[in-house]
Amino acid sequence: MAPFETEDSTTAAEEVDDRYTGRRKAARYVVPVAVVGVAAATIGLVPALADSGDPDLPKISAQELIEKIAASDVQQLSGTVKISTDLGLPDLGGLESSFASGAMESGKGSDGSSADPSSKLTELASGTHTVRVAADGPDKQKLSLLENASEYSLIHNGKDVWGYDSKSNEVYHATSSESAGKEAKDKQDVPATPKDMAEEALKAVDDTTSVTVDGTAQVAGRDAYRLVIKPKDSGSTVGQITVAVDSKTGTPLKFTLTPASGGAAVVDAGFTQVSFAKPAASAFDFTPPKGAKITEGEKIEHGEHGRAPEKSEEDLGKGLEGLKVIGKGWNSVATFDTGGQGMPSGAEAGGDLGGFLDSLGDKVTGKFGSGTVFKTRLVNALMTDDGKVYVGAVDKDALVKAANAGK
């Protein structure tokens, strides 16, 4: 199958983008030590396609398959999703866990609730997790993150959004003057289903992208087409994204991002069980358990069409000394000025922090001066010694090139 033509790719991507526009947070690009946070925030360009059969399905073009995804209007489903993430962070004897824990603490809601979904679901950015999902129309959704001896649930039912952490017995609650579906989606931050991830990946389809249909697969007992999305140019850390699309409903069932460096997928996310039958109404009921600490979130006031007013990237970028993007497509690099003195070297930082910085970063030089590149298998970030940050799903050479161009 030939690559998807540029003009058709753009049209299909715009259609998807119009249907599934989400907030683009400038804060996603704030890096210093926690490049982990950037990787988590960009997990939307993520997840592996395990074949369990090659069903014989009618031929379909890449354009037709993308349009099938865009036209998919599944309102009712339930199932189990397995998500495995491997960003390739170094083993630092638990030090990286303390950094992640600190980031989680700082990411809690204004009242510090561990049940606030804006912080809890960032756990999906590392390791292997099992998530149960259910939906019944635009006003009823539930997502449950299953842990060793506990469970975290995010429930949207009508005007109420509930988050419950059974480990801490804490509850987060928010209400809306209209449908709270947007709040549940926005609060999630990290895409948690193959559909979420596919929507984000399809937004990246432009003339820098090759899109093809590469055979069929069977996922969770469903026949599916394999849609393959690849950057055309070198420099991106993304090798390819593969989406298994349900042949009947157009719903993405599995989503894989393989890095350009090879090896296992950065993240593998897919249904292990799925049903398109109407879930029981009781699945969306929630009553705070006795003795639970309840944190009330702010009431959401919606704008036109029931959507929450959104701040522009320009507004969100204030305080980041002018967030801007260099380049386009898969090789685009976001840059901003921290206004600081850059990242200290390992020797300057000393102790465990110094070891962390030295193991995670590479010193680089160029027309821009000097700095340190912090690496994962997907997202890399260059912090110059004068406090400028360049970050993207690109390799080290592309970051240095962007920094030189920024001078």
N, C-alpha and C positions, 0 to 999 in steps of 0.2 A: 504494500500500500504506500503510495507516495505521500510525502509530508503534506500536512494541511497548508493550503495556500494562505499567504499573508493577509489578504483582504478579508477572506472568510474567517480566519482565526480571530481577527480583530472584532468582526461583527458578532461572532458567537460569544467571545469573551465579554464584550460590552453587554450582551443580553444577560449573561450570567451575573455580571457585575451590577446591572440595574436591579436584578431580583434579590441579590444577596449582599448589598452594600453594608459594610460594618465600619466601626470606628478604626481609624488608623492613628494609633497613639504615638506621638513623637517621643514620649517617654520610653518607648520600646528600645530606643537606640542608646539609652544611658548605660554605659558599660562599667566603669573602672574595673576593679578586681573581678566583679561578678559578671564576666562574659557569659556565665551560666544563664543569667537572666535574659540576655539577648537571645540566646539559643532557644530558651523556653518561649519567648515571645514570638519568635519566627517559626515556631513549630507548625504553623499553618502551611509552610512549604514542605510538608513532611509526609510519611509512612509508606508490606512486601507481599508480594503476591505469591502465595504457595499454591501450586497447582494440585488439585485433587480430581483431575479429569479434564478432558478437552471436548466439551459438548459441541455437537454439530449444529451451528446456528446460521441463519441467513446472513449473507455478506452485508456489511454496513460501512459507510465511509466515516472518516474521522469527523467531518463536519456534521454528519447525521447523528453521530454518537454524542457529540458535544451538545447538539440541539436537544437530544433526547434527555440528557442530564438537566439542561435548563428548563425543559418542559415538565420534568417530573414533579408531580404534585401529591406525593404520598403524605397523607395526613395522619395515618394511624400505623404504628409499628411498635414492636418490642423486641428486645434481644440482648445479647451479650457481646461486648467488644473487647478484644485483647489488644493492648497497646504496649509495644516494647520500644524503648528509646536508647540509643547508644551514640552519644555525642563524642565519645573518645576522650573524656577527661582523664587526667592522670590519677593514679592511685597514690594518695598522699596520707595514708594512714588515718583517714577520718577527718583531716583538716578541711577538705572540700565540703564535707557534710556540715561542719560548723558554719562555713560561709553561707551555704544554702539555707541553713536554719536561721541565720541572722537575716538573710534576705526575706525569708518567709515571715519572720516576726515583724520586720519593718513594713511588710506588705499587708499586714492586717488592717481591718477597717479602723476608723477613727476611735472606736471604743475597744480595739484590740481583740475582737472575737475570732477564735480559731475556726468558726463556722462560716466566716465571710468567704464566699466563693471566689472573690478576686484574688485571694491568696491561696486557698486550699487546693484549687485545681492546677496550680503550677507544679504540683507533685508529678503530674503526667509527663513532665519534661525529662525525666530520667527513670531508668529501671523498667520493670515489666509490671503492668497493672491490668486488672480486670474491671470493666465498667459495665453496669447494667443500664440500659436506656429504655424509655417508653415514651410514646407520644400519642395524643389524641386531639388532633386539630391544633390551631394556633394558641389556644388558651390552656393547654394541659401538657406539660412535659415533666419528665423525671430522669435524673441521672444519678446513679449511685456508684461511688468509688469503693470497691471492696478491698479492705486491708487485712492484715493477719488475724487480728482479733477484734476488729472494729469496722465501721462503715461510715462513709460520708455521703450524704444525699443532698441534692439540689432539686427542689420541687417547685414548679410553677403551676398554680391552679387559680385561674381567673385573675383577680387583682392582687393575689398574694404570691410572693416569692419566699420560700423557706430554704435555709441551709441548716443542716444538722450534722454535727460531729459527735458520733456516739462515744468516741474515746474520751473527750473532755466533757461530754454532756452539755455542749453549748449549742445555742440556736441563734441563727441570724434571720431576721424577718424584714421584708420591705413590702411596701404597698404602692399602688399606682392609681392615679385618677382615671386611667383608662387601662386597656389590656397591658399586662406587665411582661408580655413576651419579650419585648426588646430589652427589658432590664435583665431578665434571666440570661439572654444571649450575651449582653454586654458584660455582665458580671463574670461570665465564664472565662473570658480572656483567652484561654488556651483551647483551640479546637479539640473536641473530644470524640468525634465520630468521623468515619470516612467521608461522610457528606460534607461536614465542616471543612475538612482538609481539601477535598476536591474543589470546593467553591473557591478557596484561597488560591490554590494552584492555577485554576483556570483564569483567574484575574491576571496572571503573569503571561498569558498567551498573547504574543504579538509577533512582529516580523523577525524577532530574534529566536523564535521557538519553532521546533519541528514537532508536529503532532501526527501520530499514526495509530491505526488499529493493528494490534499484533496478536491475532488469534483469540482464543476463548479460554475460559477457566470455569471451575465450579467452586463457589464460596458459600459456606454455610448451607450446602444442599441446593443452592440456586445457580442456574446457568448464567454466565456473565461474559461480556466482551472485555478485552484488555485494551485500555487506552494508554498509550505511551507518550509522555511529554518530555522533550529533551531541549536543552539550550543548544543553539547552533554554533555559538562561538566558544572558544576556549577561555579559561579564566574563572569560570564559575565552579564552585565546589559541588554543585548539583550535577550528578551524572545523568539520572533520569528519574522521572516520576511515573509510576504505573498505577492506574486506577481500574479496578474491576467493577464494571457497571452492570447491574442487574438487567438482563435482556428484556424482561417484561415491564418493569416499573421505571427503569432509568435511574434507580437509586444507586449511588456508589456504595459498594459492599466492602471493599478493601482498598487501601491506599498505601503506596510504598515510595519512599525516596531512597535511591541508591546514590552514594556519594561518588564524585568523579575519581576519588582516590581508590575506589574499589572496595571489596570486602562486603561485610554484612550491611544491610540497610541501616540508615541512621535511625529511622523509626519504622516499625511495622505495625500497622493498625488495621484491624478488620473484624467483621462479625464472625463469631464462631457459632452463633445461633441467631436466627432472625425470623420473625413472623409479622405479616402485614395485616393481621386480624386486629380488631378493636380491643385495646387493653381494658381490663376491668376498671370501673370508675374508682374503686377503692385504692387503686395503685397511686392515685394522686392526692389522697387524703393525708393530712398531717396534723397531729396534735402534739404540742411540746410535751416531752416526758416530765414527770414529776421531779421537781428539784433542778431542772435545767436552767442554766443562765441564758437569758434571752436578750439579744442586742437588737434594737430597732434601727434599721437603716433609714436613710433620708427618703422622703416621699418623692417619687419620680413624677415630674410634670412633663407631659408629652406635648410635642409640637404637632405639625401637620401630619395627617394620616396616622396618628397614634405613635409617632416615633419621637424618642427623646431628642431634644435639641442637641446638636453636635457642635463641638468646637473645631475650628479649622486647625490644620497642622501649623499654620502660622501662629495662631493663639497658643496652641500647646507647646510650640517651640520657643516661646518667650522664656528666657531664663536659660536656654541652651545656646545662647549667643548665635542665633540665626541658623537653625537646622536647614540644610539643603542637600540635594542629591546630585552626585556626579555620575554621568553616564546614564545608560538606559537598560531596560530589560534585566536579564539575569545577572549582568555585570554591573548593575548600579550600586553605588556606594553612598551611604548616608554619612554626612559629616557635620560636626558641630564643635564649638569651642567651649571647653569647660570653664575657661577663665582662670584655670589653676596652673600649677607648675608641672603637670604631667605625672606619670607613674614613677615612683621611686624604684631604683634598682634593688635587687635582692640584698646587696650589701648595705644599702641605705636603710632598707626596711628592717632587716635583721630578723633573727629568730625564725619561727615557723612561717610567718608572713613572707619573709625573704625567700625561703625555700619554695613556697607556693608560687611566687612571682617568677622565680628563675625556672621552675619546671614547666610553667604554662606559657611563658613568653620567649620570643626570639628578638634580640636586638637587631635593628635595621637602620640604614642610613640612606640619604638621598638628597636631592635638591632642597627638600623640605627641612633638612637637618637630621636629627636622629630620633629614635623612638623604639617602642616595643610592640611586637605583634603577639596578641593572645589568640590561641587557636582552639577550635573544636573541629569535628569532622564536617561541620556544616557552616557555622558562622565564625568568621574571623574578624578581629578588631585591631586596628593600629592606634596606639596612643602616643603622640609625639611628646618630646620632652618639654615643649612649650604649652602643652595642655589641649591640643586639638585631637579629636577622635574621628577615625574613619572606620566604618563597620559595614559588613555585607556578607552575602553568601558567595564570597570570591576568595581566591588564593592570595598568598602573601605578596606576590609580584603585582597583582592587580591593586592591592591596597597601597603599595609604595607608589605605583603609577598615579593613582588618584591623589595621593598626598603631594606628589611633585606637581601635578596639574593644578592643585589648589594654591600653589605659591604665587 
